[in-house]
């Protein structure tokens, strides 16, 4: 009987350890998701400010405008590829980049 209780206790300790590891992983992933969201918000703000600037001075910025939109397209494409390659838990983040 004591051996049976010891086996059950060991299994419970293993389960507890696994749960604590999962909670730590969840905390880290939530932090990473929050960081990605903050980075995306900053990128969107920069993009909108740049669009306003380019629309305000169209003749002066015609060449810059082409280069900038090409750069932003490449940047957004790289982010999209990055999020597709990452595990599925990040796939919802990809939606924001398709808005442009």
N, C-alpha and C positions, 0 to 999 in steps of 0.2 A: 504493500500500500504506500509506503514512504517513497519508493522508487517511482510510482505512478505520480505522486504529488510533485516530486522533483522534476520529472519530465514536463509536467504541465507548467510548473513555475518557470522552467527554462524557456519553454515556448512563449509564455507570456512576456518574459524579459526581452526575448528576441523581437516580438511584435512591438513592444514599447520602444525599443531602439530603432526599429524600422520607421515607426510613426514619427519619432523625433527627427530622424533624418529627412523624412518627407516634409515635415513642417519647416525645417530649415531651408530645403530646396524651394519650397513654395514662397518663403519670405524673400529669398534671393531673386527668384523669377519675378515677383511682384515689384521689387526694386528696379530690376532691369526694364520691365515694361513701363514703369513710371519715367525712367530716364529716357527711353525711346519716345514717349509721348511728349516730354519736354523738348527734346531735340526736334521733333517734327513740328511742334508749334513754333519754335524759333525759325526753322527753315521756311515755314509758310509765311510768317511775318516778313522775313527778308525778301521773299519772292514778291509779295504784294507791294512792299516799298519800292522795289526795283521796277515793277510794272508801272507804278505811278510816275516814277522818275523818267522812265523811257517814254511814256505817253506825254509827259509835260514838255519834253524837248525832242520831238521826233526827228527833225532834220539833223541836229547835232549828233544824235545817237543812232542813226540808221545802221551803221556798221557794227557798233557796239551791241545794238539790239539783236542782230543776227547771231553774233558770237554768244551773247548771254543766253538766248533761248536755246541754242545748241548745247551750251554748257549745262543749263538746267535740265534739258531733256536727258542728257547723259547721266547727270547726278541722280535724277529721279529713277532712271532705268537701273542704275547700280543699286539704289535702295530697294527697288522692287525685286531685283534678282537676289539681293541679300536676304530679304524676308521670305522669298520662296524657298531658298536653300535651307534656311533655319527651320527647326522643327515646327510642326503645325501650331503650337501654342502661340506663335507670333503672327499667324496668318491674318488675323483681324487688323493688324497694324498696317498692312499693305493697302487697305482700302483708301486711306487718306491720300496716297500718292497718285491714285487714278483719277482724282478730282480735277487735276490740271489737264 
